[in-house]
């Protein structure tokens, strides 16, 4: 059953005819946490819209992840959408970070809608703007910030994405997502904790200053 409130919030401006077509073509699916959704080189058959949960979009280099962005509720995967104008081949990996609910629209239907309902481009222009900002923040973080700042920003980002605080995450997971080693992350977390930025408990990692959990 398609979430009607989600549909109205995301596509209501396109009118009743469009909404009827969306209900006729949308596929709703549940995705378990840590499930791979697509990998580099696979053909994209659908454009996804996330109803709830979170999805990590990244690339791999020598087995190490480089995160491009996270898809949050009401967002779509921009790189999936962009691939339908070329060879439909994914250039990224996407994995559900937590249990997620996704609306899938066949790419052939999206092609038709772009012609019949050109106002839908507003949805994707908005996605381009958000994803461009995400990628720019990622580049700035990698180039200009020391690793301790990157680790702290990553923890804040995960808390913002998942809503979990404390954040239950392993040192290895952080290392994989930042392209470094577990040993380095463990040393960095000890330093950040001694600086009073975080608390490490059995329940997970907690930002010491509660009101400042968004990545900077």
DANOR-V576257 format. One line per field, one symbol per residue. phi: phi as a letter, one per 20 degrees, with the letter a starting at -180 (. if undefined). burial: + if it has 16 or more other C-alpha atoms within 10 Angstrom, else -. A space follows every 50 residues. Layout:
# DANOR-V576257
phi=???
burial=???
This chain:
# DANOR-V576257
phi=.ffffgfffecgfenfgfffffffdfdebecfgmefebcgnfeedcdece ebobcedbcdclndecfeadedgmecefffffffecdmefdcdccffbgc dceddgfffggfffeecgffggfffffgffffffffffffffeddfffff fffffffffffemebfeebefffffffdmcdffffffffffffffneccd cffpecffegfcdefd
burial=-----++---+------++--+---+++--++-----++---++++++++ ++++++++++---+++++++++++++++++++++---+++++++++++-+ +++++-+--+--+------+---+--++--+--+--++--+-----++++ +++++++++-+---+++----+-++++++-++--++-++--++----+++ ----+++-----+-+-
